[in-house]
Amino acid sequence: MNKKLAIVAYALPSRKHVPFDDPAFEVWGLNQLYYKIPRADRWFEMHFVNFRDVQPEFYRDWLGSQRKIPIYMQRRLPEIPMSVAYPREQMAKAFGNFFTCSVCWMMALGIHEGFSEIHLYGVHARDGSAYEYQRPGITYFLGICRGRGIEYFVPPESELLKSEAYGYKGEGYEKNGDGEIIAKHFHHAQRRVAKIEYREGEGMGKSGMGRIRRQAASKEPA
C-alpha cells in the first residue's frame, strides 16, 4: 500500500502547496496551526509537560473540543479526550535521541508506521531564523528516509538539503604569489595563524605558522 504523509508547519510560502484535496495523503498538523489549514488527520502538541500552565486557553479549548483525530502529546491529559502519549521511548530506541523539534517527532513516527512518502510543507529552517537550530534533526530524519528508500519532498523555499558540492566550486581556489592554484583554506589558515602570532608573539603561534608554510610548500594535505 502506498501510504503518503504530508507534515505541515508554519512557514507560509510552501504551505500553499499542501495536497489537502488529495485523499492519498494523510495530513499531520501541529501546535496552533489548526485555524490556518482546512484539514488534518492527526495533531501534535509536543511542548512542555506543564502544558496547562504555558498554553493559551483558546488553544487548550480547541484541543479539548476535538473528537475525531488523535492528538499526540508528551502525556495524556484527561481534559483533552483525544490526547495520546507520544511513544517517545520507542522512537528513541529506533532512531536515537536526535529530536530537535516537533517535526522530528512527526517524521520518526511516520517512518516507523511505514509511510512510503513523506512530504514537508511549511518547514524552512532558514539561516538566521528562530528555527535554524531545528535543521540538523530534520536533516537527520531525511537521511533515514533516503537510507530506507522512503520518497521525500522538501519545498524549494526551504533551506533543508541545500549546500554546495565541496571541492567542486571554482571559488574554493585561488592563485598564490607564484601563480600556482592552491586551495583557499591554506590562505584562511595562514591568516588565522598570523592573528595568533600577533596576539601571542613567539611560541605556538609561530610554530603553527611554520607548519602551515611547510605543508603549503610541499603540497602536503592540511
ChimeraX commands (.cxc) that place a marker at each C-alpha (Angstrom):
marker #1 position 0.00,0.00,0.00 radius 0.5
marker #1 position 1.33,3.42,-0.97 radius 0.5
marker #1 position 0.91,5.49,2.19 radius 0.5
marker #1 position 1.66,9.18,1.76 radius 0.5
marker #1 position 2.21,11.65,4.58 radius 0.5
marker #1 position 2.17,15.44,4.48 radius 0.5
marker #1 position 3.69,17.11,7.55 radius 0.5
marker #1 position 2.60,20.73,7.77 radius 0.5
marker #1 position 4.28,23.50,9.76 radius 0.5
marker #1 position 4.05,27.28,9.79 radius 0.5
marker #1 position 6.21,28.75,7.00 radius 0.5
marker #1 position 3.73,30.23,4.56 radius 0.5
marker #1 position 5.42,30.13,1.12 radius 0.5
marker #1 position 5.42,26.33,0.90 radius 0.5
marker #1 position 2.30,25.76,2.98 radius 0.5
marker #1 position 0.18,26.77,-0.01 radius 0.5
marker #1 position 1.31,23.59,-1.80 radius 0.5
marker #1 position -0.06,21.12,0.75 radius 0.5
marker #1 position -2.19,18.47,-1.05 radius 0.5
marker #1 position -5.22,18.92,1.19 radius 0.5
marker #1 position -7.57,17.77,-1.58 radius 0.5
marker #1 position -5.66,14.58,-2.32 radius 0.5
marker #1 position -7.17,11.71,-0.30 radius 0.5
marker #1 position -3.98,9.67,-0.82 radius 0.5
marker #1 position -2.25,11.93,1.70 radius 0.5
marker #1 position -2.61,11.77,5.44 radius 0.5
marker #1 position -2.07,15.29,6.80 radius 0.5
marker #1 position -0.42,15.92,10.15 radius 0.5
marker #1 position -0.51,19.37,11.78 radius 0.5
marker #1 position 0.99,20.83,14.91 radius 0.5
marker #1 position 0.64,23.43,17.64 radius 0.5
marker #1 position -1.66,26.38,16.93 radius 0.5
marker #1 position -1.79,25.85,13.17 radius 0.5
marker #1 position -5.33,24.49,13.34 radius 0.5
marker #1 position -7.07,27.67,12.19 radius 0.5
marker #1 position -4.78,28.03,9.17 radius 0.5
marker #1 position -5.28,24.68,7.46 radius 0.5
marker #1 position -8.51,23.10,6.20 radius 0.5
marker #1 position -7.96,19.55,7.40 radius 0.5
marker #1 position -5.72,17.31,9.47 radius 0.5
marker #1 position -5.79,13.60,10.27 radius 0.5
marker #1 position -3.54,13.79,13.32 radius 0.5
marker #1 position -2.29,16.57,15.56 radius 0.5
marker #1 position 0.93,17.06,17.52 radius 0.5
marker #1 position 1.45,19.21,20.59 radius 0.5
marker #1 position 4.82,18.18,21.93 radius 0.5
marker #1 position 5.63,21.19,24.11 radius 0.5
marker #1 position 6.16,21.02,27.83 radius 0.5
marker #1 position 4.92,18.61,30.42 radius 0.5
marker #1 position 3.32,21.55,32.28 radius 0.5
marker #1 position 1.03,22.10,29.33 radius 0.5
marker #1 position -1.78,23.70,31.31 radius 0.5
marker #1 position 0.46,26.49,32.58 radius 0.5
marker #1 position 2.06,27.61,29.32 radius 0.5
marker #1 position -0.52,27.28,26.54 radius 0.5
marker #1 position -3.30,29.86,25.99 radius 0.5
marker #1 position -6.83,29.00,26.99 radius 0.5
marker #1 position -8.31,29.26,23.49 radius 0.5
marker #1 position -5.83,26.67,22.24 radius 0.5
marker #1 position -6.47,24.32,25.16 radius 0.5
marker #1 position -10.21,24.68,24.47 radius 0.5
marker #1 position -9.73,23.73,20.82 radius 0.5
marker #1 position -7.67,20.68,21.72 radius 0.5
marker #1 position -10.28,19.66,24.30 radius 0.5
marker #1 position -13.10,20.00,21.78 radius 0.5
marker #1 position -11.64,17.53,19.29 radius 0.5
marker #1 position -13.41,14.18,18.94 radius 0.5
marker #1 position -12.13,12.73,15.66 radius 0.5
marker #1 position -8.34,13.00,15.39 radius 0.5
marker #1 position -5.64,11.76,17.77 radius 0.5
marker #1 position -3.57,14.46,19.44 radius 0.5
marker #1 position -0.03,13.37,20.29 radius 0.5
marker #1 position 1.36,14.94,23.44 radius 0.5
marker #1 position 4.08,14.25,25.98 radius 0.5
marker #1 position 1.44,12.62,28.14 radius 0.5
marker #1 position -2.29,12.07,28.04 radius 0.5
marker #1 position -4.44,14.77,29.65 radius 0.5
marker #1 position -7.99,13.96,30.79 radius 0.5
marker #1 position -9.32,17.34,29.65 radius 0.5
marker #1 position -8.19,16.52,26.12 radius 0.5
marker #1 position -10.10,13.30,25.34 radius 0.5
marker #1 position -8.23,12.64,22.09 radius 0.5
marker #1 position -4.78,13.10,23.62 radius 0.5
marker #1 position -2.32,10.25,23.13 radius 0.5
marker #1 position 1.01,9.86,24.88 radius 0.5
marker #1 position 3.67,10.02,22.18 radius 0.5
marker #1 position 5.76,6.78,22.15 radius 0.5
marker #1 position 8.98,8.61,22.93 radius 0.5
marker #1 position 10.99,5.70,24.29 radius 0.5
marker #1 position 10.07,3.51,21.34 radius 0.5
marker #1 position 11.09,6.19,18.84 radius 0.5
marker #1 position 14.32,6.97,20.69 radius 0.5
marker #1 position 15.20,3.28,20.72 radius 0.5
marker #1 position 14.54,3.02,16.99 radius 0.5
marker #1 position 16.21,6.25,15.84 radius 0.5
marker #1 position 18.45,7.53,18.61 radius 0.5
marker #1 position 17.77,10.67,20.59 radius 0.5
marker #1 position 18.28,13.39,17.96 radius 0.5
marker #1 position 14.96,15.23,18.06 radius 0.5
marker #1 position 15.46,18.98,17.64 radius 0.5
marker #1 position 11.79,19.92,17.08 radius 0.5
marker #1 position 8.23,18.65,16.76 radius 0.5
marker #1 position 8.74,17.88,13.06 radius 0.5
marker #1 position 11.42,15.35,14.06 radius 0.5
marker #1 position 8.96,13.53,16.32 radius 0.5
marker #1 position 6.44,13.55,13.49 radius 0.5
marker #1 position 8.92,12.24,10.93 radius 0.5
marker #1 position 10.06,9.47,13.26 radius 0.5
marker #1 position 6.50,8.25,13.74 radius 0.5
marker #1 position 5.81,8.46,10.01 radius 0.5
marker #1 position 8.89,6.40,9.21 radius 0.5
marker #1 position 8.04,3.91,11.94 radius 0.5
marker #1 position 4.49,3.46,10.63 radius 0.5
marker #1 position 5.72,2.65,7.15 radius 0.5
marker #1 position 4.72,5.65,5.06 radius 0.5
marker #1 position 6.20,5.29,1.58 radius 0.5
marker #1 position 6.33,9.05,1.01 radius 0.5
marker #1 position 6.90,11.87,3.49 radius 0.5
marker #1 position 6.39,15.45,2.32 radius 0.5
marker #1 position 7.37,18.50,4.35 radius 0.5
marker #1 position 5.46,21.77,3.98 radius 0.5
marker #1 position 5.97,24.96,5.93 radius 0.5
marker #1 position 9.32,23.65,7.14 radius 0.5
marker #1 position 12.04,26.08,6.02 radius 0.5
marker #1 position 14.58,26.30,8.89 radius 0.5
marker #1 position 16.29,29.27,7.28 radius 0.5
marker #1 position 19.66,30.67,8.28 radius 0.5
marker #1 position 19.31,33.36,10.92 radius 0.5
marker #1 position 15.72,32.43,11.72 radius 0.5
marker #1 position 14.40,31.24,15.06 radius 0.5
marker #1 position 14.09,27.78,13.53 radius 0.5
marker #1 position 17.62,27.36,12.20 radius 0.5
marker #1 position 18.57,25.18,15.18 radius 0.5
marker #1 position 15.96,22.62,14.07 radius 0.5
marker #1 position 17.66,21.87,10.76 radius 0.5
marker #1 position 20.17,19.22,11.88 radius 0.5
marker #1 position 17.49,16.98,13.36 radius 0.5
marker #1 position 15.18,17.29,10.36 radius 0.5
marker #1 position 18.10,16.61,8.02 radius 0.5
marker #1 position 18.95,13.54,10.08 radius 0.5
marker #1 position 15.49,12.08,9.56 radius 0.5
marker #1 position 15.53,12.94,5.86 radius 0.5
marker #1 position 18.73,10.89,5.71 radius 0.5
marker #1 position 16.93,7.98,7.35 radius 0.5
marker #1 position 14.20,8.32,4.73 radius 0.5
marker #1 position 16.75,8.15,1.95 radius 0.5
marker #1 position 18.51,5.19,3.51 radius 0.5
marker #1 position 15.23,3.27,3.80 radius 0.5
marker #1 position 14.02,4.09,0.31 radius 0.5
marker #1 position 11.24,6.38,1.50 radius 0.5
marker #1 position 10.47,9.11,-1.01 radius 0.5
marker #1 position 10.51,12.60,0.45 radius 0.5
marker #1 position 9.64,16.09,-0.70 radius 0.5
marker #1 position 11.32,19.24,0.57 radius 0.5
marker #1 position 9.85,22.52,-0.73 radius 0.5
marker #1 position 12.19,24.67,-2.83 radius 0.5
marker #1 position 11.62,27.57,-0.43 radius 0.5
marker #1 position 13.22,25.55,2.37 radius 0.5
marker #1 position 16.89,25.70,3.42 radius 0.5
marker #1 position 16.89,21.96,4.01 radius 0.5
marker #1 position 19.34,19.85,1.97 radius 0.5
marker #1 position 20.93,22.85,0.31 radius 0.5
marker #1 position 24.70,23.15,0.05 radius 0.5
marker #1 position 27.49,23.41,-2.47 radius 0.5
marker #1 position 29.42,20.32,-3.52 radius 0.5
marker #1 position 32.61,20.62,-1.51 radius 0.5
marker #1 position 35.76,20.88,-3.61 radius 0.5
marker #1 position 33.98,21.31,-6.94 radius 0.5
marker #1 position 33.28,25.03,-6.93 radius 0.5
marker #1 position 35.88,27.31,-8.53 radius 0.5
marker #1 position 35.63,29.92,-5.80 radius 0.5
marker #1 position 37.29,27.43,-3.48 radius 0.5
marker #1 position 40.66,28.05,-5.14 radius 0.5
marker #1 position 42.92,30.98,-5.87 radius 0.5
marker #1 position 46.46,31.69,-7.13 radius 0.5
marker #1 position 49.40,32.24,-4.83 radius 0.5
marker #1 position 52.29,34.64,-5.44 radius 0.5
marker #1 position 53.94,32.25,-7.89 radius 0.5
marker #1 position 50.80,31.79,-9.95 radius 0.5
marker #1 position 50.03,28.34,-8.57 radius 0.5
marker #1 position 46.42,27.45,-7.88 radius 0.5
marker #1 position 46.01,26.43,-4.25 radius 0.5
marker #1 position 43.05,25.77,-2.00 radius 0.5
marker #1 position 41.75,28.86,-0.27 radius 0.5
marker #1 position 41.73,27.10,3.06 radius 0.5
marker #1 position 45.55,27.43,3.09 radius 0.5
marker #1 position 45.15,31.22,2.97 radius 0.5
marker #1 position 42.44,31.14,5.59 radius 0.5
marker #1 position 44.66,29.04,7.85 radius 0.5
marker #1 position 47.61,31.37,7.28 radius 0.5
marker #1 position 45.57,34.42,8.16 radius 0.5
marker #1 position 44.24,32.80,11.32 radius 0.5
marker #1 position 47.71,31.75,12.46 radius 0.5
marker #1 position 49.05,35.24,11.70 radius 0.5
marker #1 position 46.46,36.65,14.07 radius 0.5
marker #1 position 47.57,34.19,16.73 radius 0.5
marker #1 position 51.17,35.26,16.19 radius 0.5
marker #1 position 50.19,38.87,16.60 radius 0.5
marker #1 position 48.44,38.15,19.88 radius 0.5
marker #1 position 50.88,35.68,21.34 radius 0.5
marker #1 position 54.17,36.64,19.74 radius 0.5
marker #1 position 56.65,33.78,19.89 radius 0.5
marker #1 position 55.62,30.29,20.90 radius 0.5
marker #1 position 52.85,28.18,19.47 radius 0.5
marker #1 position 51.63,30.83,17.06 radius 0.5
marker #1 position 54.95,30.97,15.25 radius 0.5
marker #1 position 55.46,27.22,15.21 radius 0.5
marker #1 position 51.94,26.72,13.89 radius 0.5
marker #1 position 52.61,29.19,11.08 radius 0.5
marker #1 position 55.80,27.39,10.20 radius 0.5
marker #1 position 53.93,24.12,9.90 radius 0.5
marker #1 position 51.32,25.64,7.59 radius 0.5
marker #1 position 54.06,27.11,5.39 radius 0.5
marker #1 position 55.91,23.80,5.20 radius 0.5
marker #1 position 52.73,21.97,4.24 radius 0.5
marker #1 position 51.88,24.51,1.55 radius 0.5
marker #1 position 55.42,24.39,0.13 radius 0.5
marker #1 position 55.49,20.61,-0.02 radius 0.5
marker #1 position 51.82,20.38,-1.09 radius 0.5
marker #1 position 51.08,18.17,1.88 radius 0.5
marker #1 position 47.43,17.93,2.87 radius 0.5
marker #1 position 46.36,20.26,5.66 radius 0.5
marker link #1:1,2 radius 0.2
marker link #1:2,3 radius 0.2
marker link #1:3,4 radius 0.2
marker link #1:4,5 radius 0.2
marker link #1:5,6 radius 0.2
marker link #1:6,7 radius 0.2
marker link #1:7,8 radius 0.2
marker link #1:8,9 radius 0.2
marker link #1:9,10 radius 0.2
marker link #1:10,11 radius 0.2
marker link #1:11,12 radius 0.2
marker link #1:12,13 radius 0.2
marker link #1:13,14 radius 0.2
marker link #1:14,15 radius 0.2
marker link #1:15,16 radius 0.2
marker link #1:16,17 radius 0.2
marker link #1:17,18 radius 0.2
marker link #1:18,19 radius 0.2
marker link #1:19,20 radius 0.2
marker link #1:20,21 radius 0.2
marker link #1:21,22 radius 0.2
marker link #1:22,23 radius 0.2
marker link #1:23,24 radius 0.2
marker link #1:24,25 radius 0.2
marker link #1:25,26 radius 0.2
marker link #1:26,27 radius 0.2
marker link #1:27,28 radius 0.2
marker link #1:28,29 radius 0.2
marker link #1:29,30 radius 0.2
marker link #1:30,31 radius 0.2
marker link #1:31,32 radius 0.2
marker link #1:32,33 radius 0.2
marker link #1:33,34 radius 0.2
marker link #1:34,35 radius 0.2
marker link #1:35,36 radius 0.2
marker link #1:36,37 radius 0.2
marker link #1:37,38 radius 0.2
marker link #1:38,39 radius 0.2
marker link #1:39,40 radius 0.2
marker link #1:40,41 radius 0.2
marker link #1:41,42 radius 0.2
marker link #1:42,43 radius 0.2
marker link #1:43,44 radius 0.2
marker link #1:44,45 radius 0.2
marker link #1:45,46 radius 0.2
marker link #1:46,47 radius 0.2
marker link #1:47,48 radius 0.2
marker link #1:48,49 radius 0.2
marker link #1:49,50 radius 0.2
marker link #1:50,51 radius 0.2
marker link #1:51,52 radius 0.2
marker link #1:52,53 radius 0.2
marker link #1:53,54 radius 0.2
marker link #1:54,55 radius 0.2
marker link #1:55,56 radius 0.2
marker link #1:56,57 radius 0.2
marker link #1:57,58 radius 0.2
marker link #1:58,59 radius 0.2
marker link #1:59,60 radius 0.2
marker link #1:60,61 radius 0.2
marker link #1:61,62 radius 0.2
marker link #1:62,63 radius 0.2
marker link #1:63,64 radius 0.2
marker link #1:64,65 radius 0.2
marker link #1:65,66 radius 0.2
marker link #1:66,67 radius 0.2
marker link #1:67,68 radius 0.2
marker link #1:68,69 radius 0.2
marker link #1:69,70 radius 0.2
marker link #1:70,71 radius 0.2
marker link #1:71,72 radius 0.2
marker link #1:72,73 radius 0.2
marker link #1:73,74 radius 0.2
marker link #1:74,75 radius 0.2
marker link #1:75,76 radius 0.2
marker link #1:76,77 radius 0.2
marker link #1:77,78 radius 0.2
marker link #1:78,79 radius 0.2
marker link #1:79,80 radius 0.2
marker link #1:80,81 radius 0.2
marker link #1:81,82 radius 0.2
marker link #1:82,83 radius 0.2
marker link #1:83,84 radius 0.2
marker link #1:84,85 radius 0.2
marker link #1:85,86 radius 0.2
marker link #1:86,87 radius 0.2
marker link #1:87,88 radius 0.2
marker link #1:88,89 radius 0.2
marker link #1:89,90 radius 0.2
marker link #1:90,91 radius 0.2
marker link #1:91,92 radius 0.2
marker link #1:92,93 radius 0.2
marker link #1:93,94 radius 0.2
marker link #1:94,95 radius 0.2
marker link #1:95,96 radius 0.2
marker link #1:96,97 radius 0.2
marker link #1:97,98 radius 0.2
marker link #1:98,99 radius 0.2
marker link #1:99,100 radius 0.2
marker link #1:100,101 radius 0.2
marker link #1:101,102 radius 0.2
marker link #1:102,103 radius 0.2
marker link #1:103,104 radius 0.2
marker link #1:104,105 radius 0.2
marker link #1:105,106 radius 0.2
marker link #1:106,107 radius 0.2
marker link #1:107,108 radius 0.2
marker link #1:108,109 radius 0.2
marker link #1:109,110 radius 0.2
marker link #1:110,111 radius 0.2
marker link #1:111,112 radius 0.2
marker link #1:112,113 radius 0.2
marker link #1:113,114 radius 0.2
marker link #1:114,115 radius 0.2
marker link #1:115,116 radius 0.2
marker link #1:116,117 radius 0.2
marker link #1:117,118 radius 0.2
marker link #1:118,119 radius 0.2
marker link #1:119,120 radius 0.2
marker link #1:120,121 radius 0.2
marker link #1:121,122 radius 0.2
marker link #1:122,123 radius 0.2
marker link #1:123,124 radius 0.2
marker link #1:124,125 radius 0.2
marker link #1:125,126 radius 0.2
marker link #1:126,127 radius 0.2
marker link #1:127,128 radius 0.2
marker link #1:128,129 radius 0.2
marker link #1:129,130 radius 0.2
marker link #1:130,131 radius 0.2
marker link #1:131,132 radius 0.2
marker link #1:132,133 radius 0.2
marker link #1:133,134 radius 0.2
marker link #1:134,135 radius 0.2
marker link #1:135,136 radius 0.2
marker link #1:136,137 radius 0.2
marker link #1:137,138 radius 0.2
marker link #1:138,139 radius 0.2
marker link #1:139,140 radius 0.2
marker link #1:140,141 radius 0.2
marker link #1:141,142 radius 0.2
marker link #1:142,143 radius 0.2
marker link #1:143,144 radius 0.2
marker link #1:144,145 radius 0.2
marker link #1:145,146 radius 0.2
marker link #1:146,147 radius 0.2
marker link #1:147,148 radius 0.2
marker link #1:148,149 radius 0.2
marker link #1:149,150 radius 0.2
marker link #1:150,151 radius 0.2
marker link #1:151,152 radius 0.2
marker link #1:152,153 radius 0.2
marker link #1:153,154 radius 0.2
marker link #1:154,155 radius 0.2
marker link #1:155,156 radius 0.2
marker link #1:156,157 radius 0.2
marker link #1:157,158 radius 0.2
marker link #1:158,159 radius 0.2
marker link #1:159,160 radius 0.2
marker link #1:160,161 radius 0.2
marker link #1:161,162 radius 0.2
marker link #1:162,163 radius 0.2
marker link #1:163,164 radius 0.2
marker link #1:164,165 radius 0.2
marker link #1:165,166 radius 0.2
marker link #1:166,167 radius 0.2
marker link #1:167,168 radius 0.2
marker link #1:168,169 radius 0.2
marker link #1:169,170 radius 0.2
marker link #1:170,171 radius 0.2
marker link #1:171,172 radius 0.2
marker link #1:172,173 radius 0.2
marker link #1:173,174 radius 0.2
marker link #1:174,175 radius 0.2
marker link #1:175,176 radius 0.2
marker link #1:176,177 radius 0.2
marker link #1:177,178 radius 0.2
marker link #1:178,179 radius 0.2
marker link #1:179,180 radius 0.2
marker link #1:180,181 radius 0.2
marker link #1:181,182 radius 0.2
marker link #1:182,183 radius 0.2
marker link #1:183,184 radius 0.2
marker link #1:184,185 radius 0.2
marker link #1:185,186 radius 0.2
marker link #1:186,187 radius 0.2
marker link #1:187,188 radius 0.2
marker link #1:188,189 radius 0.2
marker link #1:189,190 radius 0.2
marker link #1:190,191 radius 0.2
marker link #1:191,192 radius 0.2
marker link #1:192,193 radius 0.2
marker link #1:193,194 radius 0.2
marker link #1:194,195 radius 0.2
marker link #1:195,196 radius 0.2
marker link #1:196,197 radius 0.2
marker link #1:197,198 radius 0.2
marker link #1:198,199 radius 0.2
marker link #1:199,200 radius 0.2
marker link #1:200,201 radius 0.2
marker link #1:201,202 radius 0.2
marker link #1:202,203 radius 0.2
marker link #1:203,204 radius 0.2
marker link #1:204,205 radius 0.2
marker link #1:205,206 radius 0.2
marker link #1:206,207 radius 0.2
marker link #1:207,208 radius 0.2
marker link #1:208,209 radius 0.2
marker link #1:209,210 radius 0.2
marker link #1:210,211 radius 0.2
marker link #1:211,212 radius 0.2
marker link #1:212,213 radius 0.2
marker link #1:213,214 radius 0.2
marker link #1:214,215 radius 0.2
marker link #1:215,216 radius 0.2
marker link #1:216,217 radius 0.2
marker link #1:217,218 radius 0.2
marker link #1:218,219 radius 0.2
marker link #1:219,220 radius 0.2
marker link #1:220,221 radius 0.2
marker link #1:221,222 radius 0.2
view
